[in-house]
Amino acid sequence: MADPLVVIVGAGPAGVRAAETLALAGLQPILIDEAERPGGQIYRQPPAGAVRPGIYGLEIRKAAGIHGVLAGLGAVDYRPRTLVWNVFQDRLDLLTIEGHGEQRFDRLILATGAMDRALPFPGWTLPGVFTLGGAQIALKSQGVSIGRRVALVGAGPLLPLVAHQYVGAGAQVVAVLDVTPFAPKLLQLLGLAAEPGTLAKGLWYTARNRMQGLAAAYGVRAIRAEGKRQVEALIYKDAMGVEHRIACDAIGASCGLRSETQLADLAGCAFVFDQVGRQWVPQRTGQGRSSVPAVYLAGDGAGIGGADAAELQGRRTALAVLEDLGRPVDLAEAARLDRRLARQARFRKALENAYPFPDHLLDDVADEEMVCRCEGITAGALREAARDKDAAEINRLKAFTRIGMGRCQGRVCGHAAAELLARASGVGIEGVGRLRGQPPVKPIPVLGGVP
């Protein structure tokens, strides 16, 4: 009898460790990834032959570990440069450099990762404004800075990390602005100590930035980008309400991360609301099982946990797959992973509380501000639909305004639209629901003659 066909989507820390665990157990998993080389976003590799010294900071050994896993595992069918754009029953729809294709599976592990959570602010559509993740990708993938004078704005641990990486690469960082206050970080130190090594690295990045003249400003209020044809300056108000103007030609800005959940939605997974992360995520047990028997979830695609947690979840989810297939499982190893994941969960809750959601930024979104670039939808149009058309649910709002119908399928604008709708409707963010996933989850070419 042939082995069951186990397919993993995503070659970041979670997907790579899941593939490794299955291969060492005697299976031959298929690992599909959109990128050219394994590593995911956090450990993204430059093109083959290129050298980017120092881009992983203190995580260089972990990055090298993930990068080298597949080279020693001949049993893994690794398929890079392959986009999974739909899940239907037991089949994946694919796009490769050769064209469209399909892949059947008996078991599916979704390790789809996360992307930046972008909130609109005045001038955010100007050329020269990037997300923090986009700024990282430019540095890791192509070895370039997003500008000559770079201002960084955000909420979350990615902010000091990107600042450190840019300074280390020789870029001129002119401002590091944290839109969350400093006090919650002190209040959460005990919870953050659940992972003392990670806490120490975060403190080191912050201290190193300060030593290099990059002391972060905390509690930043209103922000806006100015410029005629591209970014020329970033204007912000500090915690005391004093306005500052920073000359720059590029801005990296984002407010934490959000999970990439579209494929889990198309696979039929049940969703739950994550109060800490302020997002709907696919329901997942501690062992990585979803509500769909053949579908499993690992890594940030089912709730933000970070790279270390993703590696643990990848291994633990693979053990759950093996157990469900009737294969022998090391119960002691499973218990060890469960304990480490529980500790990671405590750390992550404290980390999210240390960087509370910056509600105040939404107070500054004027009616004329663009929210959805794909369809040209303003905040005023969203508020009008909520007020005059009783569009109190996000999919009803979509029907009236076309929010989430553009090329990104709401991946960029959906969270901000939900936040604005919740405010306009006077309900909590969980009360407006979530945008339902639609294929293709990312833009694909439509070729003549392809069914």
Buried (B, 14 or more C-beta within 10 A) or exposed (E): EEEBBBBBBBBBBBBBBBBBBBBEBEBBBBBBBBBBBBBBBBBBBBEEEEEBEEBBBBBEEBBEBBBEBBEEBEBBBBBBBBBBBBBEEBEBBBBEEEEBEEBEBBBBBBBBBBBBBBBBBBBBEBEBBBBBBBBBBBBBBEBEBBBEBBBBBBBBBBBBBBBBBBBBBEBEBBBBBBBBBEEBBEEBEEBBBBBEEBBEBBEBBBEBBEEEEBEBBBBBBBBBBBBEEEBBBBBBBBEEEEEBEBEBBBBBBBBBBBBBBBBBBBBBBEBBBBEBBBBBBBBBEEBBBBBBEBBBBBBBBBBBBBBBBBBBBBBBBBBBBBBBBEBEBEEEEBEBBBEBBEBBBBBBBBBBBBBBBBEBBBEBBEEEBBBBBBBEBBBBBBBBBBEEEEBBBBBBBBEBBBBBBBEBBBBBBBBBBBBBBBBBBEEEBBBBBBBBBBBBBBBBEEEEEEE
